[in-house]
Amino acid sequence: MTGHLLSVVVFLPLAGAVLLLAVPRWAEGVLRGGALAVAVLAFVVSLALWTGFDARQADYQFVEDMRWMPSLGVGYHLGLDGISLLLVLLTTLLSPIALGSAWRAIEDRTKEFVITMLVLETGMLGVFVSLDLFLFYVFWEGMLIPMYFVIGVWGGENRIYAAIKFVLYTMAGSVLMLVAILALYAQHGAATGAYTFDLPTLERWVMPRGLAQNLMFAAFALAFAIKVPLFPFHTWLPDAHVEAPTAGSIILAGVLLKMGTYGFLRFCLPLFPDASMRYAPVIFALAVVGVIYGAWVSTVQPDLKKLVAYSSVSHLGFVMLGIFTLNVQGMVGGVIQMINHGLSTGALFLMVGMIYERRHTRLIADFGGLWTVIPAFSAVFMVVVLSSLGLPGLNGFVGEFLVLLGTFRAHPVLATFATTGIIFAAVYLLWMYQRVIFGEVTSEANRRLRDLSPREWAVVVPLLVFIVLIGVAPSPFTGRTEASVKALIARVESKAGASAAAAATAQARP
């Protein structure tokens, strides 16, 4: 098992989904319990990745490399470094929490729902550990299908519109990325004589600077910017979040959005370093606009779920800032902020889902005075809100502080504008919390609400533990990713320098 630990982690949820096919549709308790058990088992197995990971090494670990289609240069190549390790563990943590949140919320087609969620988990894990571009693209596209059904089948009134919009936006970028993958494959083969989709091999190759690299970077960047979503490619996100069930929103915000930021780190920077550095100012500008725009739009939202959805545009803007600082503080902060956003925003959607199950409304105006009625819920909600706005001592502060520190080193003016996003976050989150939790109970329906149940405590406590743990003791998490980030920065700078030297030599020739 140790030699194929990554394969076990990735395909364990899929194996569980296959086994659940044999369970009768009427045995809903067995289906729910079985799916939850499989997801929890996947998390437990993935903990071996954390304990066995050597934080001092920057190379890929737990590597599995087997021939798949050797005539085409396609291999079954999996691996893990300090960047993908945290995202894999975030995925295996949030998947059982999402299934637990849907225990009572999903009453129709339970069998199909739990199987779809397990298949989705395998797709997400595959994206984070694939070291072959062909294999990566298979997981990237395959993940769309279960997410489409989660939104389109178990979503709200406008679920079909939201699901189709989600797929069309993602497919538009993915098709261009596929063209760029094939172009990269052909150009590397023509230059070296070795046609391969192997990522480590392609990372070592210095691509000539020029139009071809710029176009390939643009194709990859568009696919990832849509997934982030980076302003102005964000318009699919509020619709998808509002219409998705709570479990879908947790996975969408907690994991799927990170695939975009992960793609910039794993593919754009090492494969196209010259283009990445050239267009970094554009990314910076869009990220800062997203930080401020997302915060402003969140402030005026009457719907709790849409407010949290637009806050993701703002928070992911900070992540993009950190990634393109190309310094250790900023990039480590960006990676940690990916994890923090998954925990905090996943918890926010979880709390909104809990209150929606009780009142069947998400309008802020329909609440008020909940502290006297459901104090435990209100206290947990307060911790999650403070985590999202970056209170020192909680996880959100660590990532935002490192990102802003790195951004001030790279672009002080843009960092100053980005800092205002923290102020605006306090405005829309605290104002929302004040209207929902404090004041008088204005609706009789709110007086009959029940407080957190044991099941709800079970799904929210793990998130609270990590929210506090990362805030108080972040070094085990930042330490796991620092070596990989330093190696990535060195690789980008080295390849960009080699590309510039080759271009200068070519120009000097008569």
C-alpha positions as CSV (number, residue, x, y, z in Angstrom):
1,M,0.0,0.0,0.0
2,T,2.9,2.4,0.8
3,G,4.2,2.2,-2.8
4,H,0.8,3.1,-4.2
5,L,-0.5,5.3,-1.4
6,L,-1.5,8.1,-3.7
7,S,-3.5,5.8,-6.0
8,V,-5.2,4.4,-2.9
9,V,-6.1,7.9,-1.7
10,V,-7.3,9.0,-5.1
11,F,-9.4,5.9,-6.1
12,L,-10.7,4.9,-2.7
13,P,-13.8,7.1,-3.1
14,L,-14.4,5.8,-6.6
15,A,-14.2,2.2,-5.3
16,G,-16.7,3.1,-2.6
17,A,-19.0,4.6,-5.2
18,V,-18.8,1.3,-7.2
19,L,-19.7,-0.7,-4.1
20,L,-22.6,1.5,-3.3
21,L,-24.1,0.7,-6.7
22,A,-25.1,-2.7,-5.3
23,V,-27.0,-1.1,-2.4
24,P,-30.8,-0.9,-2.9
25,R,-32.2,2.5,-3.5
26,W,-34.6,2.2,-0.5
27,A,-31.7,1.6,2.0
28,E,-31.0,5.3,2.3
29,G,-29.4,4.9,5.8
30,V,-27.0,2.4,4.4
31,L,-26.2,4.6,1.4
32,R,-25.6,7.7,3.5
33,G,-23.6,5.9,6.2
34,G,-21.6,3.9,3.6
35,A,-20.6,7.0,1.6
36,L,-19.7,8.9,4.8
37,A,-17.6,5.9,6.0
38,V,-15.7,5.8,2.7
39,A,-15.0,9.5,2.8
40,V,-13.8,9.4,6.4
41,L,-11.6,6.4,5.5
42,A,-10.1,8.3,2.6
43,F,-9.3,11.1,5.0
44,V,-7.7,8.7,7.5
45,V,-5.6,7.1,4.8
46,S,-4.5,10.5,3.5
47,L,-3.1,11.4,6.9
48,A,-0.3,8.9,6.0
49,L,0.7,11.4,3.4
50,W,1.1,14.1,6.1
51,T,3.1,11.9,8.5
52,G,5.3,10.4,5.7
53,F,6.0,13.7,4.0
54,D,9.6,15.1,4.3
55,A,9.2,18.9,4.5
56,R,12.9,19.4,3.9
57,Q,12.7,18.0,0.3
58,A,11.4,20.1,-2.6
59,D,11.1,17.2,-5.0
60,Y,7.9,15.2,-5.6
61,Q,7.2,12.5,-3.1
62,F,5.1,9.3,-3.0
63,V,5.8,9.2,-6.8
64,E,4.1,6.6,-8.9
65,D,5.2,6.4,-12.5
66,M,4.0,3.7,-14.9
67,R,3.8,3.4,-18.6
68,W,0.3,4.0,-19.9
69,M,0.5,4.9,-23.6
70,P,4.2,5.0,-24.3
71,S,3.9,5.5,-28.0
72,L,2.1,8.8,-27.3
73,G,4.3,9.8,-24.4
74,V,1.5,9.4,-21.9
75,G,2.2,7.9,-18.5
76,Y,0.3,7.3,-15.2
77,H,2.5,9.7,-13.2
78,L,1.4,10.8,-9.7
79,G,3.4,12.8,-7.2
80,L,3.0,15.2,-4.3
81,D,5.0,18.2,-3.1
82,G,4.4,20.8,-0.3
83,I,1.9,22.7,-2.5
84,S,-0.4,19.8,-3.4
85,L,-0.1,18.0,-0.1
86,L,-2.2,20.6,1.8
87,L,-4.8,20.7,-1.0
88,V,-5.2,16.9,-1.0
89,L,-5.7,16.9,2.7
90,L,-8.2,19.8,2.4
91,T,-10.2,17.7,-0.1
92,T,-10.3,14.6,2.0
93,L,-11.3,16.7,5.0
94,L,-14.1,18.6,3.3
95,S,-15.6,15.7,1.5
96,P,-17.0,13.8,4.6
97,I,-18.1,17.2,6.0
98,A,-20.1,17.9,2.9
99,L,-21.7,14.4,3.0
100,G,-22.5,14.9,6.6
101,S,-24.1,18.3,5.9
102,A,-26.4,16.6,3.4
103,W,-27.7,13.9,5.7
104,R,-31.1,15.5,6.0
105,A,-30.9,18.1,3.3
106,I,-30.9,15.6,0.4
107,E,-34.1,13.6,0.4
108,D,-34.5,12.8,-3.3
109,R,-32.2,10.4,-5.3
110,T,-30.0,9.8,-2.3
111,K,-28.2,6.9,-4.0
112,E,-27.3,8.9,-7.0
113,F,-26.2,11.9,-4.8
114,V,-23.7,10.0,-2.6
115,I,-22.2,8.1,-5.5
116,T,-21.8,11.4,-7.4
117,M,-20.1,13.1,-4.5
118,L,-17.6,10.2,-4.1
119,V,-16.8,10.2,-7.9
120,L,-16.3,14.0,-7.6
121,E,-13.8,13.5,-4.8
122,T,-11.8,11.1,-6.9
123,G,-11.7,13.7,-9.7
124,M,-10.6,16.5,-7.5
125,L,-7.8,14.4,-5.9
126,G,-6.6,13.4,-9.3
127,V,-6.2,17.0,-10.4
128,F,-3.9,17.7,-7.4
129,V,-1.6,14.7,-7.8
130,S,-1.3,14.3,-11.6
131,L,2.2,14.8,-13.0
132,D,1.2,14.1,-16.6
133,L,-0.6,16.7,-18.6
134,F,-2.8,14.2,-20.3
135,L,-3.8,12.5,-17.0
136,F,-4.3,15.9,-15.5
137,Y,-6.7,16.9,-18.2
138,V,-8.6,13.7,-17.9
139,F,-9.2,14.4,-14.2
140,W,-9.8,18.1,-14.8
141,E,-12.6,17.5,-17.3
142,G,-14.0,14.4,-15.6
143,M,-14.6,16.4,-12.4
144,L,-17.0,18.7,-14.3
145,I,-19.6,15.9,-14.9
146,P,-20.4,15.1,-11.2
147,M,-20.3,18.8,-10.2
148,Y,-22.8,19.5,-13.1
149,F,-25.2,16.9,-11.7
150,V,-24.8,18.1,-8.1
151,I,-25.9,21.6,-9.1
152,G,-28.3,20.6,-11.9
153,V,-30.2,17.8,-10.0
154,W,-30.1,18.7,-6.4
155,G,-29.9,22.5,-6.7
156,G,-32.5,25.3,-6.4
157,E,-35.1,26.6,-8.7
158,N,-32.7,27.9,-11.4
159,R,-30.3,25.0,-11.1
160,I,-30.3,24.0,-14.8
161,Y,-29.3,27.5,-15.8
162,A,-26.6,27.7,-13.1
163,A,-25.2,24.2,-14.0
164,I,-25.1,24.9,-17.7
165,K,-23.4,28.2,-17.1
166,F,-20.8,26.6,-14.9
167,V,-20.0,23.9,-17.5
168,L,-19.9,26.4,-20.4
169,Y,-17.6,28.8,-18.7
170,T,-15.2,26.0,-17.5
171,M,-15.3,24.2,-20.9
172,A,-14.5,27.4,-22.8
173,G,-11.2,27.8,-20.9
174,S,-10.5,24.0,-20.9
175,V,-10.7,23.6,-24.6
176,L,-8.1,26.4,-25.1
177,M,-5.9,24.8,-22.5
178,L,-6.2,21.5,-24.4
179,V,-4.9,23.2,-27.5
180,A,-2.1,24.7,-25.5
181,I,-1.2,21.3,-24.1
182,L,-1.0,19.8,-27.5
183,A,1.1,22.7,-28.8
184,L,3.5,22.3,-25.9
185,Y,3.7,18.6,-26.6
186,A,4.5,19.2,-30.2
187,Q,7.0,22.0,-29.6
188,H,8.9,20.1,-27.0
189,G,9.0,17.1,-29.3
190,A,10.2,19.1,-32.2
191,A,12.9,20.8,-30.1
192,T,14.2,17.7,-28.2
193,G,13.0,14.7,-30.2
194,A,11.1,13.4,-27.2
195,Y,7.3,13.7,-27.4
196,T,5.9,13.6,-23.8
197,F,3.2,14.9,-21.6
198,D,5.4,14.3,-18.5
199,L,5.3,17.5,-16.3
200,P,8.7,17.1,-14.6
201,T,10.3,16.6,-18.0
202,L,8.5,19.7,-19.5
203,E,9.5,21.7,-16.4
204,R,13.2,21.2,-17.1
205,W,12.9,22.3,-20.7
206,V,13.5,26.0,-21.4
207,M,10.9,27.2,-23.9
208,P,12.0,30.0,-26.2
209,R,10.5,33.3,-25.3
210,G,8.2,34.8,-27.8
211,L,4.7,34.6,-29.2
212,A,4.3,30.9,-28.8
213,Q,5.0,31.0,-25.1
214,N,2.7,34.0,-24.6
215,L,-0.2,32.3,-26.4
216,M,0.2,29.1,-24.4
217,F,0.4,31.0,-21.1
218,A,-2.7,32.9,-22.1
219,A,-4.6,29.7,-22.9
220,F,-3.6,28.0,-19.6
221,A,-4.2,31.3,-17.6
222,L,-7.7,31.7,-19.0
223,A,-8.7,28.2,-18.0
224,F,-7.4,28.7,-14.5
225,A,-8.7,32.3,-14.2
226,I,-12.2,31.1,-14.9
227,K,-11.9,28.4,-12.3
228,V,-10.5,30.8,-9.6
229,P,-12.6,32.9,-10.5
230,L,-10.5,35.9,-11.3
231,F,-12.3,39.2,-12.1
232,P,-13.9,39.6,-14.7
233,F,-14.4,35.8,-15.2
234,H,-16.4,35.4,-12.0
235,T,-20.0,35.8,-13.2
236,W,-20.7,32.0,-13.1
237,L,-19.8,31.7,-9.4
238,P,-22.7,33.4,-7.6
239,D,-25.3,31.5,-9.7
240,A,-23.6,28.2,-9.1
241,H,-23.3,28.8,-5.3
242,V,-26.9,30.1,-4.8
243,E,-28.4,27.2,-6.7
244,A,-26.1,24.4,-5.5
245,P,-27.1,22.4,-2.4
246,T,-25.1,23.1,0.8
247,A,-22.8,20.1,0.1
248,G,-22.1,21.4,-3.4
249,S,-21.3,24.9,-2.2
250,I,-18.9,23.5,0.4
251,I,-17.0,21.5,-2.2
252,L,-17.2,24.3,-4.8
253,A,-15.8,27.0,-2.6
254,G,-13.5,24.7,-0.5
255,V,-11.9,22.7,-3.3
256,L,-12.9,23.5,-6.9
257,L,-11.9,27.1,-6.8
258,K,-8.5,26.1,-5.6
259,M,-7.9,24.1,-8.8
260,G,-7.5,27.5,-10.6
261,T,-5.0,28.9,-8.2
262,Y,-3.2,25.5,-8.1
263,G,-3.0,25.5,-11.9
264,F,-1.2,28.8,-11.9
265,L,1.4,27.4,-9.4
266,R,1.8,24.0,-10.9
267,F,1.7,24.8,-14.7
268,C,1.8,28.5,-15.7
269,L,4.8,29.5,-13.6
270,P,7.1,26.6,-14.2
271,L,6.2,25.9,-17.9
272,F,5.9,29.5,-19.1
273,P,8.2,31.6,-16.7
274,D,9.0,34.4,-19.1
275,A,5.3,35.0,-20.0
276,S,4.3,34.6,-16.3
277,M,6.7,37.4,-15.3
278,R,5.8,39.5,-18.2
279,Y,2.1,39.4,-17.6
280,A,2.3,39.4,-13.7
281,P,1.3,43.1,-13.6
282,V,-1.9,42.3,-15.4
283,I,-2.7,39.5,-13.0
284,F,-1.9,41.8,-10.1
285,A,-4.2,44.5,-11.4
286,L,-7.1,42.0,-11.9
287,A,-6.5,40.5,-8.5
288,V,-6.7,43.9,-6.7
289,V,-9.8,44.8,-8.6
290,G,-11.3,41.4,-7.6
291,V,-10.4,42.0,-4.0
292,I,-12.2,45.4,-3.8
293,Y,-15.0,44.6,-6.2
294,G,-15.9,41.3,-4.4
295,A,-16.0,43.1,-1.1
296,W,-18.2,46.0,-2.3
297,V,-20.7,43.7,-4.0
298,S,-20.8,41.4,-1.0
299,T,-21.8,44.4,1.2
300,V,-25.0,45.0,-0.7
301,Q,-26.2,41.4,-1.0
302,P,-29.6,40.6,0.6
303,D,-29.0,36.9,0.3
304,L,-26.6,35.2,2.8
305,K,-25.4,32.6,0.3
306,K,-24.7,35.2,-2.5
307,L,-22.8,37.4,0.0
308,V,-20.5,34.5,0.9
309,A,-20.2,33.7,-2.9
310,Y,-19.0,37.2,-3.7
311,S,-16.7,37.2,-0.8
312,S,-14.8,34.3,-2.5
313,V,-14.0,36.6,-5.4
314,S,-12.4,38.9,-2.9
315,H,-10.5,36.3,-0.9
316,L,-9.2,34.5,-4.0
317,G,-7.9,37.8,-5.2
318,F,-5.5,37.7,-2.3
319,V,-4.4,34.3,-3.2
320,M,-3.6,35.4,-6.8
321,L,-1.6,38.3,-5.4
322,G,0.5,36.0,-3.3
323,I,1.2,33.6,-6.1
324,F,2.5,36.2,-8.5
325,T,4.7,38.0,-6.0
326,L,7.3,35.4,-6.8
327,N,8.8,35.7,-3.3
328,V,8.7,33.2,-0.5
329,Q,6.4,35.2,1.8
330,G,3.8,36.0,-0.8
331,M,3.7,32.5,-2.3
332,V,3.6,30.6,0.9
333,G,0.9,33.0,2.1
334,G,-1.0,32.3,-1.1
335,V,-0.9,28.5,-0.6
336,I,-1.9,28.8,3.1
337,Q,-4.7,31.2,2.1
338,M,-6.0,28.6,-0.3
339,I,-6.4,26.3,2.7
340,N,-7.8,29.0,4.9
341,H,-10.4,30.0,2.4
342,G,-11.5,26.4,2.0
343,L,-11.9,26.0,5.7
344,S,-13.5,29.4,6.5
345,T,-15.8,29.7,3.4
346,G,-16.7,26.1,3.6
347,A,-17.7,26.7,7.2
348,L,-19.7,29.8,6.2
349,F,-21.7,27.8,3.6
350,L,-22.2,25.1,6.2
351,M,-23.6,27.5,8.7
352,V,-25.8,29.1,6.1
353,G,-27.1,25.7,5.1
354,M,-28.0,24.9,8.7
355,I,-30.0,28.0,9.1
356,Y,-31.7,27.5,5.7
357,E,-32.8,23.9,6.7
358,R,-34.6,25.5,9.7
359,R,-36.2,28.6,8.0
360,H,-36.1,27.8,4.3
361,T,-34.9,31.3,3.6
362,R,-31.5,32.9,3.1
363,L,-32.6,36.5,3.2
364,I,-30.8,38.6,5.8
365,A,-33.9,40.6,6.5
366,D,-35.8,37.5,7.6
367,F,-33.5,37.0,10.6
368,G,-32.5,39.0,13.7
369,G,-32.2,38.2,17.4
370,L,-30.9,34.7,16.9
371,W,-28.4,34.9,19.8
372,T,-31.2,34.6,22.3
373,V,-32.8,31.7,20.4
374,I,-29.9,29.6,19.2
375,P,-26.8,30.7,21.2
376,A,-24.5,27.8,20.3
377,F,-25.1,28.3,16.5
378,S,-24.5,32.1,17.0
379,A,-21.3,31.5,18.8
380,V,-19.9,29.1,16.2
381,F,-21.1,31.4,13.4
382,M,-19.2,34.3,15.1
383,V,-15.9,32.3,15.1
384,V,-16.3,31.4,11.5
385,V,-17.1,35.1,10.5
386,L,-14.0,36.3,12.4
387,S,-11.9,33.7,10.7
388,S,-13.1,34.8,7.3
389,L,-12.3,38.5,8.0
390,G,-8.8,37.6,9.2
391,L,-8.9,38.1,13.0
392,P,-5.4,37.6,14.5
393,G,-5.3,34.2,16.3
394,L,-7.5,32.5,13.6
395,N,-6.4,31.0,10.3
396,G,-7.4,33.9,8.0
397,F,-4.9,36.3,9.5
398,V,-1.9,34.1,8.8
399,G,-2.5,33.8,5.0
400,E,-3.5,37.4,4.5
401,F,-0.6,38.8,6.5
402,L,2.0,36.8,4.5
403,V,0.3,37.7,1.2
404,L,0.3,41.4,2.0
405,L,3.9,41.2,3.3
406,G,5.0,39.6,0.0
407,T,2.9,42.0,-2.1
408,F,4.4,45.1,-0.3
409,R,7.9,43.8,-1.3
410,A,6.8,43.4,-5.0
411,H,4.3,46.2,-5.6
412,P,3.8,48.6,-2.6
413,V,1.1,50.7,-4.3
414,L,-1.1,47.7,-5.3
415,A,-0.6,46.2,-1.9
416,T,-2.0,49.4,-0.3
417,F,-5.1,49.1,-2.4
418,A,-5.4,45.4,-1.6
419,T,-5.2,46.1,2.1
420,T,-8.5,48.0,1.9
421,G,-10.1,44.6,1.1
422,I,-9.6,43.5,4.7
423,I,-11.4,46.6,5.9
424,F,-14.3,46.0,3.5
425,A,-14.4,42.4,4.6
426,A,-14.9,43.5,8.2
427,V,-17.7,45.8,7.0
428,Y,-19.8,43.3,5.1
429,L,-19.2,40.3,7.4
430,L,-19.8,42.1,10.7
431,W,-22.7,44.0,9.4
432,M,-24.3,40.8,8.1
433,Y,-23.6,39.1,11.5
434,Q,-25.1,42.0,13.4
435,R,-28.3,41.9,11.3
436,V,-28.7,38.2,11.5
437,I,-27.7,37.5,15.1
438,F,-28.3,40.6,17.2
439,G,-31.3,42.8,17.8
440,E,-34.9,41.9,18.5
441,V,-36.6,38.7,17.3
442,T,-38.9,40.2,14.7
443,S,-40.3,37.0,13.2
444,E,-42.3,34.4,15.2
445,A,-40.8,31.6,13.1
446,N,-37.3,32.5,14.4
447,R,-38.5,31.9,18.0
448,R,-39.1,28.2,17.3
449,L,-35.6,27.5,15.9
450,R,-33.7,24.6,17.4
451,D,-30.0,24.9,18.2
452,L,-27.2,22.8,16.8
453,S,-27.8,19.0,16.8
454,P,-25.1,16.4,17.6
455,R,-24.7,15.7,13.9
456,E,-24.2,19.4,13.1
457,W,-21.6,19.6,15.9
458,A,-19.8,16.6,14.4
459,V,-19.5,18.3,11.0
460,V,-18.6,21.8,12.2
461,V,-16.1,20.9,15.0
462,P,-13.3,19.7,12.7
463,L,-13.4,23.0,10.8
464,L,-13.3,24.9,14.0
465,V,-10.3,22.9,15.2
466,F,-8.3,23.7,12.1
467,I,-9.4,27.3,12.0
468,V,-7.9,27.8,15.5
469,L,-4.9,25.5,15.0
470,I,-3.6,27.2,11.9
471,G,-4.2,30.6,13.5
472,V,-2.3,29.7,16.7
473,A,0.4,27.4,15.3
474,P,0.8,27.9,11.5
475,S,4.4,26.7,11.2
476,P,3.6,23.0,10.6
477,F,1.5,24.1,7.7
478,T,3.8,26.8,6.3
479,G,6.8,24.6,6.9
480,R,5.4,21.8,4.7
481,T,5.1,24.1,1.7
482,E,8.2,26.4,2.0
483,A,10.8,24.1,0.4
484,S,8.6,23.5,-2.6
485,V,7.8,27.2,-3.0
486,K,11.5,28.1,-2.8
487,A,12.3,25.5,-5.5
488,L,9.5,26.8,-7.7
489,I,10.8,30.4,-7.4
490,A,14.3,29.2,-8.3
491,R,13.1,27.2,-11.3
492,V,11.1,30.1,-12.6
493,E,13.9,32.6,-12.3
494,S,16.5,30.2,-13.7
495,K,14.4,29.4,-16.8
496,A,13.4,33.0,-17.4
497,G,17.0,34.0,-17.3
498,A,18.0,31.2,-19.6
499,S,15.2,32.1,-22.0
500,A,16.3,35.8,-22.0
501,A,20.0,34.8,-22.6
502,A,19.0,32.6,-25.5
503,A,17.0,35.4,-27.0
504,A,19.8,37.9,-26.6
505,T,22.3,35.5,-28.2
506,A,19.9,34.9,-31.1
507,Q,19.6,38.7,-31.7
508,A,23.3,39.2,-31.5
509,R,23.9,36.8,-34.4
510,P,24.5,38.5,-37.8
